[in-house]
Amino acid sequence: MSRFWSPVVGTLSPYVPGEQPKLQNLVKLNTNEHPYGPSPKVLEAIRAACDDTLKLYPDPSSDRLRQAVATAVGVAPARVFVGNGSDEVLAHAFLALLKHERPLRFPDITYSFYPVYCGLYGIDYETLPLTEDFRIDVEDYLPGRHGQAGAIIFPNPNAPTGRALSVAEIERIVAGNPDTVVVVDEAYVDFGAESVIALTERHDNLLVIHTLSKSRSLAGLRVGFAVGSPELIDGLERVKNSFNSYPVDRLASAGAVAALEDVEYFEQTRQAVIQTRGRMTAGLQALGFEVLPSSANFVFVRHPSRDAGELAAGLRERSIIVRHFRLPRIDQFLRITVGTDAQCDLLLKALAEVV
Ligand SMILES: *Cc1c(COP(=O)(O)O)cnc(C)c1O
């Protein structure tokens, strides 16, 4: 606490991101980045945008990028909002759409940024426990069981479990809460779940958020987007224009457009990750690990007899970093990002020693 801080600052519990080590030669499987670099066309587009026009502000409404998103996901540009990483899009959604008299509802085990935004914006929330096998119970999000929610948010696939709901299950939640905003954070959807973007045409209460950080290999560029009814998008725009008029810079916009347009590279690299996830899962199971079924670019695993913290430490001694959350219910799990096949082999070899 400092006497110079606004009072709210002392009450915050900021999000702690996964480590970005300065050391070289680490096998970095801790923050769900894509193991393959972005499309060469992305690098070319960014280089081409590196010119004298950097003296000018970017387009405040990011029309070119919103059009590229709209084309990539098959909706009208008026239904698209873009921001500086999906974390920023999420932050605006929390303030614009998720702060109501009744509490916001989300799972007990989920993206740990959600409670942080609630703290920042003074949003009342309640968490609902995942089932024993770490699934979201759809009934928990229908008004019948716990009454009406102020709003609802969850990732699909969920993080850090990797487990996904079907489109039909999500539509039950969205249709069962027609006067309540439902945000589905699809950060990992391209690795094996089905997107509910198409449902936004039928349900004006549904907002779907995507990032280019994971499946498009652009965590360093900071671009994310949301798709929903013009009414929801307008709410986001009002908050964005009260915060930062130019969240997506010229280079980021150029790179993001190129990434969205290079469908072939996207397909090829996401399929490679899906394939390695299969190998990794089989290898981990052979070492005795329980592996939750993953639709994401990471697996969430526990060993029946070895402590997760000790396993993480053993891996680190072998220059491999994974994510271990010291949180209730999941402190015996490790979240391991799916890397290249070579990284997967190094991981399995190291774990065979440590276990
Ligand atoms: C990685 C992640 C994000 C944030 O992505 P950025 O676009 O890099 O800010 C959002 N939600 C979930 C569930 C994530 O795992």
The ligand as a Gaussian input file, in Angstrom:
#p B3LYP/6-31G(d) Opt

LIG

0 1
 C       -4.624000     -17.013000     -23.629000
 C       -6.023000     -16.740000     -23.199000
 C       -6.599000     -15.490000     -23.385000
 C       -5.801000     -14.255000     -23.715000
 O       -5.341000     -14.169000     -24.925000
 P       -4.627000     -12.847000     -25.447000
 O       -5.347000     -12.588000     -26.716000
 O       -3.202000     -13.224000     -25.660000
 O       -4.794000     -11.733000     -24.479000
 C       -7.950000     -15.336000     -23.101000
 N       -8.672000     -16.341000     -22.602000
 C       -8.136000     -17.536000     -22.361000
 C       -8.988000     -18.610000     -21.796000
 C       -6.789000     -17.764000     -22.635000
 O       -6.243000     -18.933000     -22.335000

